[in-house]
Amino acid sequence: MVIEIEKEGIPTAHMVNMVPVAQNVGSARIVKTVAISHPLGDPALSQEEQYDLRYKLVEKALAALTDDIDEQTVYL
């Protein structure tokens, strides 16, 4: 789905924990997340730490959307 949206000229940031899978399907902007069971969180963290983690991940994805790229880019 990410690739089809990109084809229409809309930049996307694919937030995923399995970067090689996203690379294989051809995602342009790949943002690495935390884990398979908790892609945007970590149950071992406090509520405030989880909020900070999620905030930083979304911030990274938004920054990726503003980058002008020519090839697949992974944001760690």
N, C-alpha and C positions, 0 to 999 in steps of 0.2 A: 504494500500500500504506500509506503514511504516513497518508493521509486516513482510510482504513478503520479503522486502529488508533485514531486520534483520535476517531472516531465512537463507539467503545466506551468512551470516557472515559479512555483511557490517553494521557498527554501524550507527544509525540514531538519530537525535534529532528532535522530533516532536514539533514544535513551535506552540502553541495553546493558545487561551484565555479561552477555556472551558476545564479546566483540568479534571473534572470528565468524560467527553466524551472520552478523550484520554485514561484515565485509564480503562474505560469500554471496549475499543476496543483493549487494551493490548499493547499500546505503551511502549517501554522500558525507553527511556529518554524523559521526558516531560519538555519543557521550557515554562513557563507562559509568555504570551505576554500581550498587553495592553487592548484591547477592541474588541468586535465582529465587529464593523464597521471599526475599525482602528487597526488591530492586531499588526502592527509594527510601529505605529506612534500615534501622538496626535495632532489634528489640532489646539488645543489651544496653542501649543508651537511655538516658533520661529523656523526658518529654522535651525539655529545652534543647538538649543535644540533637535529638531527632529533628526538631524544627530547623536548627542550624544546618544540619546535614542536607536536608531537603532543600532549604533555601539556596545553599551553595550549588547543588546539582542543577536546580532550575536556572540559577544565574549563569552557570556554565553553558547550559543549553541555549539560553537566550543570546549569550555572547557568540556561540557557534553560528547562530542564525544570521548574525551580522557580518560574519567572515565571508569574503569573496574567495571561493575555492575553485580549483581546477581538477582536483583528484580527491579520492576518498581521504577524509581526515578524521583521526581519532583524537578525542579530547579526554585525557585521563584525569 
